[in-house]
Amino acid sequence: MSGRSRRLLAVLCAAAAVGGCGLGPGTSPEGGVRLTVTRDFGRRPLLDVERARVADASTAMRVLQRNANVRTRFGGDFVHAIDGVAGGRRAGRPVDWFVYVNGVQSDKGAGAVEVHGGDRVWWDHHDWGLTEDIPAVVGSFPEPFVHGSGGKRLPVRVECDDPRAGACDAVAKKLIALGVPAGRSSISRSAADESLRILVGPWSRLRDGDVESASVDSGPRASGVFARFDASAAHLIVLDARGRAARTLGPGTGLIAATRATDRQPVWFVTGTDDAGVASAARAFDESTLNERFALAISDDLPVSVPLEGAGR
């Protein structure tokens, strides 16, 4: 299925009367669901409900309908606006609504994405002129590590360039404190499996290791990450929503980002220009810092949202 098709499916079935879209009678998820609605890659919060109303809401679309004012178009088949914020064009650029469940963009429509207890459903309204596929984001942390995907908790591996480094230890301890049993090892370069992987180390030693790191170097159209390291990995170039260089950060810069290859679980990167940058990223590996950010750069221990234009805060 093409990215364009996935984007359209993600807003299908906004009216409960629409058939064939997984919106029939369902059971409510147990354990509570958090609903977040934002604009501009998480920059502007519109709605954040820690325990959303989920009576008879078994899908991401139903959760939205139970808790927000949703207007539709084309006979009720597509979301036009959430709480008055509409899709269409802004400043000549296409903008629309996208949904992430536990930090993962689904390849199914929101009306077909089942929601389970503990899940975080995040709708964001943003410019998709450069890419409509941002397969994974970090702003739902500690998801997907706590509740996994599709109601199934997944094994977690922390893979480090140096398993004895303080940054590796800090990331592993954060997960353990959240009740997430995480294995720790050197970078495995392993074949795809059902594990969620967190790769920790300087980018110069992570790049070219697998399809996910190669996609980050290839740019946001390939990875959904609006930042790239230069050839030496000594500088991080933060991009704006149109893929243009907005800011160049030097030595000591960290990056926390995630992406997902087809038929694989998300891979997270806690990385940087050097060991100091990796240490900064490890210190920022925290819910309060990552909340509602698509990716995060750290410069002089200060957070820089990625992408920068329309998303920095």
C-alpha positions, 0 to 999 in steps of 0.5 A: 500500500502506498504512503498516500493510500495509508494517509487517506485511510488514516482519516477514513470512517469518521462517521460511525454510520460508515460501514466496512471500516471496523466501526461496528459495535465493539468493546471498550479498552480496559486500563485507560487510553490517553488521547493527545491532539496537537498541531505542527509536529507537536508544537501546539497542544490542542487537547490532552486527555489522560484518561479519555472517554472510551465507552464503546470506543475500540478504535483510534477513530472512535476514541477521537470521536468520543473526546473531540469535535470532529467534522467530516467531508465527502459524505462523512468519509474523511476528517475535515477538522478536529475542534475547528482545525481543518486539513487542506492547504496553509501558505500554499503547502498541504496540511492534514491530520495524522494518527500515531498509536504508541508512537507508531504510524499505522499502515491501516486506517484509524477506523481499523486500528484497535486501541487497547488499555494503556495505549496513547493515541496521538493526532497531529496536524502538520505539513506533509509536502515533503513526506506523508510517512513518518513511521515512528515518533518519540513523543509518546514515550514511554510507549511503545516500550511499556504497552507495545503494539496491538495490545502485545508487549514486545521484547526490548533490547538496548544495543550499545556501541560500548555496553559499559558506557554511562549512556548505555547504563542510563538508558537501560536503567530508565527502562527498568525503572518503568518496569520494562525488562530490557536486554543489553548487548553490543550492537547486534546488526541482527535480522528483523525480529519482534524486538523493539531496539534502542541503539546507543552510541555516536552516529559515526559508529551506528551509521550504515549498520542496518536499514534503519540507520541508512534511512536516517542518513538518506533523509526524512523522505526515507526515515521520517526523521528531519535531521541528518549528520554530516559526512564526518558525523561531527555536526547535526543538521536540523531540518525544517518541515520542508527538508531545508537546513535550519540549524547546524549543531556542533560537537556535543550534540545529541539526538533521540529519534525513531524510525521503522522499516517495513515489516519490522518493529521501530528502532530508536536511536540515542546518539550524537556527534560524539560521546558527549552528545550521546551522554546528553541524549541519554540524559534527555531519554525521559517522558517530560523531555520527549513529550509530544516531540517527533524527534529531539536534538540536544545542544548544550543540554537544551532541547531542540525539537525536530523538525525545527520550523513549525515544530521548535519550542 
